[in-house]
Amino acid sequence: MKRKINAIWNGNGEDGSGFLTAQSGAFNKMPYSFKTRFKNDDGILGTNPEELIAAAHAGCFNMKLSFVLNESNFSPEELNTDAVLTFEDGKVVSIELNLKAKVPSISEDKFLELAEDAKQNCPISGALNCDIILNASLV
């Protein structure tokens, strides 16, 4: 599988801006800039690379966990993960995955074991060079 994202940037670093377009059409000409990356915490003006990494990680982790649970004969009703990426001194230093899950008939210990397996074996986790912290709970 190959996926293509097109990134266009116009102007210098601090005053320039750009657009991101996904092959899938999930987003088309999504704005990004220095301001959306470092000065616009509410995200109204557009996205940034770190937000997209966090989104990819949360989505990949949930999908991997679903498969891991299925392989152990559990069927999740809902996997709800917030990914909190920490960017310091020009580097992604950590991503905290905060998972709340509805999985019928699973013990807490088994759930935590399988969630850790998914964290370790999620393809996006493997692509990242940062600390990955998992906080998982059943609801």
C-alpha positions as CSV (number, residue, x, y, z in Angstrom):
1,M,0.0,0.0,0.0
2,K,1.2,3.5,-0.8
3,R,-0.6,6.7,0.2
4,K,0.2,10.2,-1.1
5,I,-0.1,13.5,0.6
6,N,0.6,16.7,-1.3
7,A,2.1,19.6,0.6
8,I,2.4,23.1,-0.9
9,W,4.3,25.9,1.0
10,N,4.5,29.5,-0.1
11,G,6.7,32.1,1.5
12,N,9.3,32.1,4.2
13,G,9.1,30.1,7.5
14,E,7.4,32.4,9.9
15,D,5.2,34.4,7.5
16,G,4.5,31.7,4.9
17,S,1.7,29.3,4.7
18,G,0.6,26.2,2.9
19,F,-2.0,23.6,2.1
20,L,-2.1,19.8,2.6
21,T,-4.2,17.6,0.3
22,A,-4.8,13.8,0.8
23,Q,-5.1,11.4,-2.0
24,S,-8.2,9.9,-0.3
25,G,-9.9,13.3,-0.3
26,A,-10.2,13.2,3.5
27,F,-8.8,16.7,3.4
28,N,-8.3,19.0,0.5
29,K,-6.2,22.1,0.7
30,M,-6.2,22.0,4.5
31,P,-4.3,25.1,5.6
32,Y,-1.1,25.0,7.7
33,S,1.4,27.6,8.7
34,F,3.8,28.7,11.5
35,K,0.9,30.3,13.2
36,T,-1.3,27.2,13.1
37,R,1.7,25.2,14.3
38,F,2.9,27.4,17.2
39,K,0.5,30.2,17.9
40,N,-3.0,28.9,17.4
41,D,-3.8,26.4,20.1
42,D,-7.5,26.2,19.3
43,G,-6.8,24.9,15.7
44,I,-9.4,27.1,14.0
45,L,-6.9,28.4,11.4
46,G,-5.7,25.0,10.3
47,T,-3.6,22.0,11.2
48,N,0.1,21.2,11.8
49,P,2.3,18.2,11.2
50,E,2.2,17.2,14.9
51,E,-1.6,17.1,15.0
52,L,-1.6,14.9,12.0
53,I,1.0,12.5,13.6
54,A,-1.2,12.3,16.7
55,A,-4.3,11.6,14.6
56,A,-2.5,8.9,12.7
57,H,-1.2,7.3,15.9
58,A,-4.6,7.3,17.7
59,G,-6.4,5.9,14.6
60,C,-3.7,3.2,14.0
61,F,-3.6,2.2,17.6
62,N,-7.4,1.8,17.8
63,M,-7.5,-0.3,14.7
64,K,-4.6,-2.5,15.8
65,L,-6.2,-3.0,19.3
66,S,-9.4,-4.0,17.6
67,F,-7.6,-6.7,15.7
68,V,-5.6,-7.8,18.8
69,L,-8.9,-8.1,20.8
70,N,-10.6,-10.0,18.0
71,E,-7.6,-12.5,17.9
72,S,-8.3,-13.2,21.6
73,N,-12.1,-13.6,20.9
74,F,-13.1,-10.2,22.3
75,S,-15.3,-7.8,20.4
76,P,-14.9,-4.1,21.4
77,E,-18.0,-1.9,21.4
78,E,-15.9,1.3,21.4
79,L,-12.3,2.3,21.6
80,N,-11.9,6.0,22.3
81,T,-8.3,7.2,22.3
82,D,-7.0,10.7,22.8
83,A,-3.4,11.1,21.5
84,V,-1.5,13.9,23.2
85,L,1.7,14.8,21.4
86,T,4.4,16.7,23.2
87,F,6.7,18.8,21.0
88,E,9.7,20.4,22.7
89,D,12.9,22.1,21.4
90,G,12.1,21.2,17.8
91,K,11.4,17.5,18.5
92,V,8.4,15.2,19.1
93,V,9.4,13.8,22.6
94,S,6.3,11.8,23.5
95,I,2.8,10.8,22.6
96,E,0.4,9.8,25.4
97,L,-2.4,7.5,24.3
98,N,-5.4,7.9,26.7
99,L,-7.7,5.0,25.9
100,K,-11.2,4.4,27.3
101,A,-12.7,1.2,26.0
102,K,-16.0,-0.7,26.1
103,V,-15.1,-4.4,25.7
104,P,-17.6,-6.9,27.1
105,S,-16.5,-9.9,29.1
106,I,-12.8,-9.0,29.4
107,S,-10.9,-8.8,32.6
108,E,-8.9,-5.6,33.4
109,D,-5.6,-7.6,33.4
110,K,-6.3,-9.2,30.0
111,F,-7.4,-5.8,28.6
112,L,-4.2,-4.1,29.7
113,E,-2.1,-6.9,28.3
114,L,-3.8,-6.7,24.9
115,A,-3.7,-2.8,24.9
116,E,0.1,-2.9,25.5
117,D,0.5,-5.5,22.7
118,A,-1.4,-3.1,20.4
119,K,0.8,-0.2,21.5
120,Q,4.0,-2.1,20.9
121,N,2.9,-3.5,17.5
122,C,0.9,-0.6,16.0
123,P,2.7,0.4,12.7
124,I,2.7,4.1,13.6
125,S,4.2,3.3,17.0
126,G,7.0,1.5,15.1
127,A,7.6,4.5,12.9
128,L,8.0,7.0,15.8
129,N,11.2,7.9,17.6
130,C,9.7,9.1,20.9
131,D,8.3,7.9,24.2
132,I,4.9,6.3,23.8
133,I,2.8,6.3,27.0
134,L,-0.4,4.3,27.3
135,N,-3.1,5.0,29.8
136,A,-5.9,2.5,29.3
137,S,-9.1,1.9,31.2
138,L,-12.3,0.0,30.7
139,V,-15.6,2.0,31.0
